[in-house]
Amino acid sequence: MAKVVLYSKNDCIQCRMTKRNLDSLGIEYQEINLDENPQFLEYVTKDLGFMAAPVVETDTDAWSGFQPGKIKAIKR
């Protein structure tokens, strides 16, 4: 299975939904909270090109927002 990193923020409904979906599918992931680890913010915005949380990064893809179809595709 691909390595999965979830960049999240506090008080973010889509972040909570993404975490729940990952957990319910049994997908292991590393969570990096951008409010608590602001040093990752530049990587997410400049290198990955996203301005809104959550951001999910895998070995081959990255996206922003709650996207259950893409999360389910990680399992395949």
N, C-alpha and C positions, 0 to 999 in steps of 0.2 A: 504494500500500500504506500502511496505517496506521503512524503513528509508534509504536514499541514501546519501552517502558522496562522493564527487568528489575531489580528490587531483590533482591539476593542477600546471602548471608552466607557466611563461611568455614565449611568443614567441614559443608556442607549437601548431602546426597545429592540431595534433590529439586531444589535449585538447579542442580546439575551436570546432572541429567537434563533439566531445562528448557532449559539452554543447549545441550546436545547436540541436542535436538529442534529448537530454533530454527535452529541451524547446519545440520542435515541438510536442513531445508526451505528453506534459503537466505533466511531472514527476517533482515533487518538490525535490530539493536536496540542501545540504549544500556544498558550495565550499570552499575548503581550498587551498590557493595558497602557494605552498611549497617554492617559492622564497621569499615571504613576511612573511611566518611563518615557518622558518627552524626547529623549535622545533618539528614539525611533521615528519620530514624526517627520523628520527631513527625509528619511529613507522612503517612508510611505508616500509622501507628497511628491518628492522630486524624482526618486528612482522608479517607483511603481506608478506614479502619476494619479493617485487618488486623493480626493479632498474630503471624503466622508467615510465614517466607520459604519459597520465593520468592514475590514479588508481581510479577505482570505487569500493566502498565498500557498500554492502547492509547487511541486517540482516543475510543473509544466504550464501553470496557469495562475492568474491572479484576478480577483474581481472585488467590487465594492457592493455593499448592500446584502440583504437577506435573499439568497438565491437557492432555494431548495433543490432545484433541478441540477445545478452544478455541484451541490454538496452530495447529492445521491450518486452522481457520476464518479466521485472519488472512490466509492466502494467497488466500482467495476474494475 
